[in-house]
Amino acid sequence: MAEVVLQIGDRRHSVTCRDGEEAQVRHLGGLLDQRWAAANRAAGSLSGERAMLFVALMLADALEEAENRPPEPGAASPAMLEKLADRLEGLASALEQSPPSA
């Protein structure tokens, strides 16, 4: 197991991750740190825990927005492709079970 130290705002956090995942954990920590100042202001500098809650809410809002954004032309999300595959399988199954037309 690897250990990564993240600097989020004025605090250091030691995080354990699988070997090889250090860069991704640092990247995610950077996303938290980018939002820290605004979250800390929104929390009124009351506590680090409250500020981290605001960071989490900001990221959840961004995630929801990304999930609900229509895909760019020519790009399909994995969820959309899976739904399409399920529908096609359902149609194929229905056609296989239908009696032939005379």
GUZALUM-970099 format. One record per residue: x, y, z of N, C-alpha, C in turn; residue in three letters. Coordinates in steps of 0.2 Angstrom, whole numbers, plus 5000, padded with zeros to 4 digits. Atoms other than C-alpha are relative to their C-alpha. Layout:
BEGIN
XYZXYZXYZala...
This chain:
BEGIN
500449945000500050005000500450065000met499649935000500650184996499650055004ala500349954996500350335006500250074997glu500049945003500050504999499850065005val500249944995500050675009499750054995val500349955004498750795002500050065004leu500049944997498750975006499350034998gln500649975002496951045006499950065005ile500049944996496851225012500650005004gly499449994996497951245027500149935004asp499950074997497851055032500349954996arg499750065003498850905028499649945002arg500450074999497950735026500449954997his499750065002498850575025499549954997ser500550045003497950455013500449934998val499750075002498350265010499649984994thr500450025006497950204993500549944997cys499750055003498450054982500650024996arg499449985004500150054974499850024992asp500249985007500050144957499550055000gly500649955000498550254962500250075003glu499849944996499650394970499850064996glu500149945004499450514955499350025000ala500749995000497550494954499850035007gln500249974993497450524973500250075001val499849935000498450684971499650044996arg500449975004497450734957499350025003his500649994996495850714967500050055006leu499949954994496550804982500150074997gly500049945003496950944970499350034998gly500749985001495150954965499750035006leu500349974994494650974983500450065002leu499649944998496051104986499850064996asp500249955005495451204971499350035003gln500649984997493751224980500050025007arg500049994993494351244997499950075002trp500149934998494451434998499350025000ala500749985001492651464992499649965005ala500450044995492051325003500150035007ala499849974994492951395018499650075002asn500449944999492151565015499349995001arg500750024999490451485013499849975007ala500150034994490651395029500150055006ala499949954995491051555038500649995004gly499450024997492751485043499849975007ser500250034994491751395057500449945002leu499650064999492651225055500249974994ser499850045006493651125043499549954998gly500550055002492350995044499450034996glu500649965004490951115038500350024993arg499849985007492051175024500149944996ala499950065004492451005018499349974998met500750015002490550975018499850044994leu500149965006490451125006500349984994phe499650035006491851054995499649944997val500450065003490850894994499450024996ala500649985003489250984990500250034993leu499849975006490151084976500249954995met499850055004490850924969499449964998leu500650045001489250834970499550044995ala500449955004488350984961500349994993asp499650005006489750974947499949934997ala500150075003489550784945499249994998leu500750015002487650794944499950044993glu500149965006487750934931500349964994glu499750045005488950824921499649944998ala500450065001487850674922499450024996glu500649985003486350774916500150044994asn499849965006487250864902499949964994arg500050045006486750804885500749984997pro499350015003488150714876500150044994pro499849965006489050804863499949964994glu500150045006488650754845500549954998pro499550055002489450594840500349965006gly499750044994489850544858499449975004ala500550034996488850424869500349985006ala499850024993489050394887499949925001ser500050074999489350214893499349985003pro500750014998487650224902499550004994ala500549995006486750274886500149944996met499950065005487650134876499749935004leu500350064996487150004890499250004999glu500750005001485350064889499849984993lys500150015007485350054870500149924999leu499950075000486049874871499549965003ala500650034997484749824883499450004996asp500649995004483349894872500149954993arg499950045006484149804856499949925002leu500150074998484249634866499249995001glu500750014999482449654871499650004993gly500450005007481849694853500249934997leu499850065003482849544847499749945003ala500450054996482049434860499350004998ser500749995002480349494856499949974992ala500150025007480649464837500149925000leu499950075001481249284840499449965003glu500550034997479749244850499350014996gln500549985004478549324838499849944995ser500150045005477649204826500150034993pro499849975006478149224808499350034997pro500649975003476949334798499949964993ser500150035006476049254784499850044994ala
